[in-house]
């Protein structure tokens, strides 16, 4: 496939070849000492050499240990400097206290990469953090590629390079899935489940641990560019380069290589911005969710869901037959399972349509009198007794025009003897039907767990029929594939309609005065209500007459964020006399309740006609930097918390998608006879706010436009109140 470059790859990504495809490796920590209890207790250094040999590694292997001249038939040297030729990668199976010095000497000897198995770094106390800081500095300053520490290492299946601490069994199944996991234990758990219970082969396994050098984002980018990889799966506890994650996601969509990620640590407490409403509405987990949605990353919520989703996405025949539709047909021999799968499908947003009239006319010839003509289709106990019934029911679903995906409830993990199981008979019928089917077919068991019968699994997988376990995970996986298909259809590279970055003067730190805030919004093309700062009642009356009645008056003070709570707002003033009276009233109210406040004056603003009140703002996320928060505003904003989050730069199309994700979206499209709102103008403002975030950069700590009044279609939007916080 021709290379696709979404940004300058040379400036974004390091060449990982010395780590992922090393031509030579040195193992520090191998010895001639026999394991105490067989291979399970074999020293890690020896295990790596054994893995390299068993995999047929084509490169040069040397050991480093001052006690020996050879280890496991490999030449052994007292230190790295003694090796005649520099090696690409060094593998450290030594106690953590030796690691920093050894890696620094490796870099000095011309080594370009290292794998560190040992724990005891940033995950423990200050001493461990200092050790990891040395590794991070080495990686950054010398472009030294480090996998780990606290990891199992790297396994390149097609490259036959298992720099891996775990014992790798014979018969490893090669295939299109690359897996990266911060957890070493989970890396093998996931890999074994995919290979043994789904017959899904792997191109790579990376256990990256603490990410002191190479980060998750870098591994993901490498996999996307790898010709042997078609699907990328990951278990991630924390991202080190989240800004690069969005570039990775964009490249993955361009290459049509799905990213399927299980993100751990969703319960962490996020830092919240106190000055703005929008800052308190988007925690760390919500921002991660938004980044995944915007980037087309498939987010799963459990290990079982990860395994089933990878099983589905990696089944090439199934994916090719899938047209993006979300209408599923279900065949089961259990009426109870029909109920459960219907609930599971509806919970994730799949449709379970009625069968076509043609199907209903054919089914009475197949089903007994007590059968039903509904979807899900309950074959009853009759299909277990008569071998002719199941194939005809299955074909009816395949032929039904109302169905996009056919699913069959089949117990592939039934522990009973074969003679007591029906799954083998049914799986043969499914395999035969799949050969001629023009629709994707998938099977799912009722329960999760237990060994899967290979006599069922292997022929079905070869026929393009993936297995999933449990209705809930199966329906979620199908929904993920449908959403991914739809995302790719509408995707366009970010930045295609981005506005050119504009330069702005350095603002003073703190909360901008209202006039300055509105001038800033106006400079980015955000419509604002005419606003003037006045210092006495006469100035206020004159300003009101110049902009036209009715007007609103608001106290202006950097110490006051929520003005109405202190009686600092007066609305719908219709004359100069009312303005004068209101000026004194709100000034007196404020000084009485907050006598220490530094009051700059009173803002006079034209009243805006009623419309739909929205909130639009920017908060700074610890990982992603500035993020845009949009939702329904007014006094209920914090109670309802109906908000959507976007990661700049945000295109007009992405802005529209954000709005469609709000629960209150129908309010913008004309609910119960009301006119539809000016969605286009609202998208224009979201686009402008995104441009504002990227243009101002680190200067902008927070923005809160609340309310942003959206008028009827064709009548635009107006920012009524705005808080801008500069750092």
N, C-alpha and C positions, 0 to 999 in steps of 0.2 A: 504494500500500500504506500502511496506517496506520502511524504512527510507533511504534516499539518502543523503550522506554527501560529499559535494564537498571540504570543508575545515573543520577545527576543529570548529564545531558549538559552543562549549562551550566557546571558546576564542573570537568568533565573536559576539554572540548574547545574549542579556539578556532575562530572562524568563518574558514574559509580562502577565502571568496569573493573577496577582493581579489587573491589570488594565482592561484586556479584559474579564476575568472570575472571578470577585471578589465574594467571598463567603459572604461578608458583606460590607455595605457601610454606611458612615456617611455623611449627607447633611448639610453643613454649609450655612445658608442663608435662610432656610425655615422659615415661620412664620404663625401665625394665622390671619394675616391681609388679608382681603378679597380683591380680585383683583378689580381694579377700573372699568374695562370694560370687564368683562367676562374672559374666559380662555385665550384669546389672550393677556391680560395684566397681567396674573398671574405671581407672582414672580418666577424666574427661579428655585429656590430651591424647591418650591411647585410643579412646573411642572415636575421636575425630579422624585419626589416621585410619582406623578400621572402616569408618563410614566412607572415607575417600577411596579406599581400596575397593570396597564392595560396590561402590557406584561406578567404578571405572574411571576415576578422575584422570584426565590425560596430562595434567601438568606435573611439575616437579614438587616433591614433598621432602622437607628436611625437618629435623627435630633440633631443639635447642635445650641442652642440659649439660652442665659442666662435668657430670659424673660419667657420661657414656660417650662412646664413639659411634654407636648406632642404637636405634630404638625401632623395633618392629621392622627390621630390614631397611630402615631409612638412615641415611647419614646423619650424624648428630654432632653439633658444634657447641663449644662452651658458651658462646654469646652470639648476638646478631652480627657484630662486626667481623667475626671469624668466617662467616658464610662467604664463599668465593664470589658469588653473584647475588646482587640484590634481589629480594623476593617482592612480589606484589603485595602480599597480605600476610600479616602475622596473627596467629591465633593464641590467645592468652588463657591458659587453664591453670592459673596461679592465684594465690591469695591476693585480696584486694590491695593490701599495703604495697605490693610490688608493681602494681599496674601502671601508675603514672610514670615512674622512672623508665620502665621497660618500653612504653609507647613513645616516650620522648627519644629514647635511644634508637628505636625503630625508625622514627622520622629522620633522625640524623644519619642513619645508615641507608637512606634512600627508599625505605618501605613506604607505600602509599596508603595502606589500609590496615585495619586491625579489628578483630572480634574479641570482645571481653565478656567472658562468661560470669565472672564472679560478681556477687552482690556486695553490699556494704558501701554504697555511694550516697547519692542524694536522698535515697529512701530512708536513711538513718540519721544520726546526729550530725553535729558540726564537723567532726573529722571526716565523715563520709562526704559531706557537701564540699569540703575543701578538695578532696580527691577528685570529685566530679568536675569541679571548677577547672582543675588543671587539664582534664581531658577536653573540656569544652574549649578552653583557650588553645590547646594544641590543634584541635580540629579546625578552628576558625583561622588561626594565624598561619598555619602551614598547609591548609587545605587537605588535612589528613582525615580519611574516611574511617569513622568508628561505628561499629555495630555494638550497641550495648551502652554501658555495662548492665549486669543483672539480666541476662538474656540467654536464649539457646543458640542464637546465631542465624546464619543464612544457609538456605538450601536451594540451589539452582538445579532443578531436576534435569532439564534438557542439556544444560551445560555440564552436568555430572560433577557438580562442585558442592558437596554437602559440608560446609563449614559449620557443623551442627553438633550440639552437645548431647542431644538425645539419641539413643540407639535407633537406627533406621532399619526396619525389617526388610527382608527380601521381598521382591514382588511389589515394590512401590509403584502406585498407579500414576503414570504421567498423563497430563491433560491440560485443559485451557484455563484453569483457575489459579490465580496468584493470591496468596494469603499473607497478610502482615498482621502481627499481633504483638502488642506490648507485653502480654503475658506469655511466658514460655510454656507453662502447663496448658493454657488454653489453645496455644498454637497447635499442639499435637492432638488435643481433644477434638478440635474442629476438623483438622485434617483427617484423622481416623474416621470420624463420623461421615465425612464426605466420601471418602474412598470405600469404606466397608459397608455403610448403610445406604449410600446413594449411587455408588459406582461413578463418582465424579473424580476425575484425575486432576492433578496439580502440576503447575509449571514452576512454582516457587513457594517456599515457606520462609518467612522472615519473622523471627522473634527479636524485637528491637529494644526491649527493656526501657532504660531510662533516657534514650535518645540523646546521649551526650555529644554525638557527632552527627551521623545521618539521621534525619527526622522521618516521621511517618509520611509527610508530604513528599519527600524526595523518593522514598520507596514507591509510593503510588505513581508518581510521574514516570519512574523507571518501568514499572509494569505496563503502563499505558503504551509506552513506546516499544515494548517487547513483542516480537513477532509470534512468540509461542503462547501469549496470554490473550484471552478473550474476555474474561470476567475478573474483576479485582474485588476481593473481599478483605475486610479489616475489622479487628477489634481494637478500639482506641480508647485509652483513658484520658489522654490530654494531647492537644496539638501544640507543637513548638513554633510552627510557621503558618498560622492560620490565613494570613493574607495570600500565601502561595496555594492554599487549599482551593480557593476560588479559581485560580489559574489552572490547577490540576483538573478541577471539575469541568471547566470549559473544554479543555483538551480531550477529556474522556468522552464527552458528548460528540465532539468532532470526529473522534476515532470510532465511535459507537462501541465503546468498551465500558459497560456499566460498572459504577463504583457502588458497592454494597457495604455499608458501614454500621457496626454496632458500637455506639458511643456509650462508654461507662461513665459513672460519676455525675449523673444528671441531678442528683440531690444537693450538690454543693450550693452554698449560700453565696449569691452574687453581691458584688459591691453596687450600691444603688445611689444614684444621684439625687440629692435632697432638694435641689433647687427647682426641678422641673417635674411636671406630671409624667411626661413621656419617659424620663429616666427611671421612674419607679415601676414602669409597666413592662419592662423587658429585662428579665434576668438572664444569666449565662446560658441556661438550658434552652430558653426561648430563642436566643440569638443563634445558637448552634442549629436548632431546628430550622430557623429561617434560612441560614446559609446553605443547609442541605437542600431545602426546597428550591431555592433560587438557583443552585448549581446543578440540579437534576441528580443529586446523590440519593441513592436509595437508602433510607434509614430504617433499620430494623430494631426491635426492642428486646430481643432475647436470643440466646444461642440457638434454640430450636428454630426460631423464625429466620435467623441468619442461614442456617444449614438448608432449610427448605427453599429459601429464596435463591441461594446460590445454585441449588439443584435445578431449579426451574430455569433461571437465566442462562445456565451453562448447557441446557439441552437444546442444541442448535435446531433440530427439526421442529420442536415445539415452538420455538421463538419465530422461526420462519413462517410457520402456519398461522401464527397469531396476528390478527388484523387490528389489534388495539381495542376491540370491543370488550365490554364488561358484562355481557349477558351470559350467565353460566347455566348449563344443564347438569343435573346431578342424578346419578343412578345409585341406588343402595338397596340392599335387601332388608334394611331395618327402618321401620317407620320412625323410631326414636331418633336415629341418626339423621333422617331427612329433616326432622324438626331442628336439630342442633346445627346442621350445616346451613340451613336457611337463615337462622339467627346470625351465625358467624359471617355469612356473606353480606347480609344487610348491615351488620355492624361496621364493616370496612368499606361499604359503598359499592359493592357489586350488586348487580341486578339478577334476580331469579324470576325470569318471565314465565308467563303461561305458555304452554305448548301450542304450536300452531294447530289450526283446525284440521289440517291434513294428518298431523301426528295423532290427534285425538280420534280421528276416524279409523286409523290403522291399529291403534293399541288394543281395542276390544278383542281383536283376533288373537292377541298375544297373552294379555293378562287374564287371570281368572276373574270370576264375578266379583270377588271381594277386593280386587286391585283398584287403583285410582288412576285418574288421567291427569294428574298434577305434576308439576315440577317443583321440588325434587320428585323423581319417579321411584316409587316404592315397588320393587319387584316381588315383594312378599316372599314367604318361604317357598313359593312355587318355583322360583328360579333356581333354588337349590336342588329341587327334586327332578326338574326337567331341563336337560342340557340345551334344549332348543330355545328356551325362553330368553336367557341372558343375552345371547348375540342379537336377537331381534329387538330387544329393548335398547341395547346400546346403539344399534344402527338407526333406530328411530330418533335418538337424540342427535346423532351425527347428521342426519338428513334434515333436522328441524330448522327452518329458516329464522326462527326467533332466538336461536342459540349461537353464541360465538365460541364458547369453550365448553368442552364436554369433560366432566369429572366423574370418576367412579370411586365409590367407597369399597376398598378392597383390603382385606387383612393380610398384608405382606409380612407382618411381624407376629403372626399367630404361632405360639410355641408348640402347638399340638402336632402329633405325627401327620405325615402327608395324607394318609388315607382318611383322616378325619377332617381335612380342610377342603374348602371349596375354592380358595384363592388361586390354586394352581390351574384349575380348570378355567376359571374366569380370565386369568391373565393370558392364557393361550388365545381365548376369543378376542381379547383386547389387542393383542399383538397382531392377529390376523386382520382385524378391522382397521388398525392404524396404518397398515401398509397401503390401503386404498383411500384413507380418509383425507378430506380436504380441510379439516378442522383440527386444531390442537386438542389432544386428549391427555389428561393427567389423572393419576390415581392418588388417593389418600387413605390412610388407615384411620381407625377410630381413636386409637390411643397412641401416645408417644412412648418409645422405648422398646428395648428388647432387640435381639438380632433379627435382621431382615433376611428372608428366605432368598438366597441367590438364584434359585430356579425361577422365582417370580421376577426379581429385580433386574437381572441381566438381560433377558430377552426384551423386556419392556423398554429399558433404557436404550437398547440397540434400535428399537423401533421408534424412538423419539417420544416415549411416554415417560415422563419423570415421576418419581415417587415422592410424596410428602407424608408427614406423619401428624395426624390430628387435624380436625376441621379448621380450627382457629388459625394455626400457622399456614395451612394450605390456602385458605381464603386470603390471608394477608399477603402471601407470596404472589398470588394471582393479581391482586390489586396493585402490588408494586410493579409488576410487569406491564399492566395496563397503563398506569400513570407514567412509567418510563417511556412507553411507546408514544403517548400523547405529548409528553414533554419534548421529545426529539422532533416531533412533527412541527411544533410551534417555535422551536428554539432558534435563536439568532445569536451570534457572538456578541458579548457585552461590549459596549463602547461604540457600536455602529452608529448610534444617534446621539452620542455623548456631546455635550456642549464644550467648546474650547475652554480650557482653564483660564480664569481671569485673575489678575493680580489685585491685591488690596493692601492698604496700609496696615501697619501693625497697630492693633487696637489696645487700649489700656486694659489690664486685667480686671475682672469683676463683671458685674451685671451692666450691660449697656443701657443708657437712658432710652426711654421709649422712642424719642425722635430719631436717635442714632440707629436703634434697632430696626425701625421701619424704613429708614433710608437704606440700610444694608439689605433688607428683604427686597426692596424696590430695585436695587442695583442688580439683583439676580432674576428680575422679571416676575417676582411674586406680588400679585395685586394686594394693596394695603388700603385700609380706610384712611382718608385725610386726617392727619394728626398734628397737633401743635402743643408745645410745652408753654405754659403761661405761669407768670409769677405773682399775679395779683388778679383780683376780680374783674377789673376793667379790661385787662389783657384777655382774660377768658371770654368776656362778653364780645369783644371785638373779633376774636378768632372764631367764635361761634357764628357770628353774622357773616364772616367771610366764607366759611365752608358750607353754610346753610343748615337750617334746623330740620329735624331734631338732632340734638347732639348728646354725647355722653361725656361726663367728667370723671377722671380717675386720678387718684393721688400718685405722685411720682417720687419713689424713694428706692434706692438700691437695697435697703434693708427689708423691703416689703415685697414678698412674692405673690401672696394671695390677698389682693387689695380689698375684695368684698367682705372678707372676714372681719375687717376692722372698720367697716362703714366708709371705706375710701372710694366708693363708686356711686355715681348717680346717673340714671338713664332717662332717655326720652325727654330731655329738656327742650321746651318749645319756644323760649323767648330769652332775651338778654337778661331780663330781671330774674328769671328762674336760674340762669347760669350764675349770676352774681350770688344769689342765695345759696346755691349748691356748692359754690367754691368755698364759702366760709364754713358750711356745714361739714363737708368731708375733711377739710383741714382740721377743724376742731375735733371731729370724731377720731381722727388718726392720732393727733397729739395727746388726746386724753387717754387713749388705750396704749399708745407706744410713745411716751414722751421723749425717749432718747433717739428716735428715728431722725435721720438727716433728710429733710424733705426738700426736694429740688423744685417743687412747684406742683401744678395740676395740669394734667393732659386734657386737652379738648379734642374730641374725636366725633366725626359725623356718625350718626347711628346708621347701621346697615340693615336693610330689609331682612325679614326673617328668611331662614333657609335651613338646611341640614347642617348642624354643627359638628365639625370634625376636629380632631386634634392631630397635629403633624409636628414632628420634632426630630431631634438628633440627640443621641446619647453616645458616650464613649464606652465601648466594651473593652474589658481588659485584654481580650484576644484579638478581636477584629477591628479595633479602633472605632471610628465613627459609624454608627448604624442609624438608619432612618426608621422611625416609629410612626405608624399612621393608624388611626382608628376613629371611632365615634366619640365626640367630645362633649363639652358641657359639664354640668355638675355631676353627672353619673359616670364620668370617665373611669375613676378609680374603682367604682363598684362593679361595673360591667366588664371592664378590661377586655373589650373587644378590639384588639389591636393586631396589626400585621407589621412584620419587621423586614427590612430590606438592607442588603449590604451594598454600599456604593461601589462602582457606578451603577445606577439603576436606569434602565431604558424605559421608554414610554410603555412598551409592551409588558415589561416586568412590573411597572407601576400598576397597570390594569390588573395583572394577576394578583398583586397584593390586595387590591380592593375586593376582588372576587373571593378571596379567602376569608373575608370578614363575615361573621354571622349576620351582621346587619346589611349585607350587600343588597338584599331586596329593597331596602329603603332608598337606595340610590337609583334603582331601576324603575321606580314608579309603583309603589305598593298601594293596593286597594284604590285604584283610580287616581292617585296623586300623580302629578307630572314627574317624569324622570329627571334626575339631577344632572348637572353639567359634568359628567364623568370625565370627558376629555380635558376640560379645564383643570379638574382636580389632578388628573395624571400629569398635566403640564407642571403643576406646582410641586408634585412629588419629585418629578425629574429635576426641577430647579433646586429643590432642597438638597437632593443628592449631589448636584453640581456644587452647591454651596459647601457641603461637607468636604468634598475633595479639594476644592479651591482654597479654603481657609486652613485645612490641615490641622496641625497641632494647636493652632490658635483657638479653635472652636471647641469648647468643652461641652456645651449643651445648647440646644435650641428648643423652645416650646411655643408653638403657635396654637393657641387655644382661647377662643374658637377660631377655626377657619370655616367661614360660612359658605356653603355650597348652594348656589341658586339653581333654578330650573335650567334645563338644557338650553344652551345658547346664551345664558346670562352670567356665566363666569363664577368665580369664587373671590372672596375677600378675606384677608387676614385682619382680624379685629383686635387681637391681643397677642403680644409676642414677648418672650423673654429670651435674651441672648446672653450666654455666659462665656466669657473669654478667659483663657488661661495664660 
